[in-house]
Amino acid sequence: MTDRAALAAFLRARREALQPEDVGLPRGRRRRTEGLRREEVAALCDMSADYYRRLEQPRGPRPSEQMLAALACGLRLSMEERDHLFRLGGHAVPRWTRREDHVEPGMLRILDRLEDTPALVMNQLGETLGQTRPAVALLGDATAYTGWVRSAHYRWFTDPTSRLIRPEGEHDEQSRLLVADLHGAFARDGAHSRAAELVDVLLQESSEFADVWRKRPVPGPSCAPKRFLHPRLGTLDLHCQTLLDPGRSHRLVVYSATPGTESDTRVRLLSLLPGRLSQDGGVRGR
């Protein structure tokens, strides 16, 4: 059963404990609200302000698991706080959600501060859990996928259009790196993990994946320099740095260009674009 009063009190307490700077928002001069405003939390959680307001009152419908997951992410809850939120909402905590989809608040705070930089948080299966606006403009909105398509590893081996952003001469090396990355996750988590399920799916759907998998490549540098082909901006030569969260198997991936180069100028322009343009001129991502 949903404990509406306790849920409302918990949400209100967590909202009041968050500061605008914690989620990448400007404080402003006339802020009187202690912590965040309800409208700001609703925007962070991608839900209507009226829906969130009713949760705090408390009234309205019982929140779904998807809504609780969005609240946990928007309010920057720890793993223990997220578990508590699910119980207050009357739901069991799905094991896979706890292990792979919940990003620690500290990593989200770093991502929030990289608003002018292409950066994203991914789990061990290549599923994007959060990204900055420049990352959306460069790579598209990778958080919008569902099912196995959420995995960049899966898309690379099953959707030819996912390779258009990388030079053809680098495709073989990128395939090797992705297989090595997935092999590491498989070795770490075992035969009954989601990594093992993804391997089985790709072995059936991609002969290229099967060929590379049989060679058992091992991970090399965590994130080597990369060249991207953007339909509007042209070629971007970017360096890649990663911050690992070993306890959650998440990584914060940050792309940057050498100062003063043409790629540096183009990276700055990413913030002005609404999303990555496809080859036919359409916009991918929000």
Buried (B, 14 or more C-beta within 10 A) or exposed (E): EBBBEBBBBBBBEBBEEBEBEBBBBEEEEEBEEEBBBBBBBBBBBEBEBEBBBBBBEBEBEEBEBEBBBBBBBBBBBEBEBBBBBBBBBBBEBEEEBBBBBBBBBEBBBBBBBBEEBBBBBBBBBBBBBBBBBBBBBBBBBBBEBEEBBBBBBBBBBBEEEBBEBBEEEEEEEBBBBBBBBBBBBBEEBEEEBBBBBBBEBBEEEBEBBBEBBEEEBEEEEBBEEBBBBBBEBEEBBBBBEEBEBEEBBBBBBBBBBEEEEBBBEBBEBBBEBEBBBBEEEEBBBE
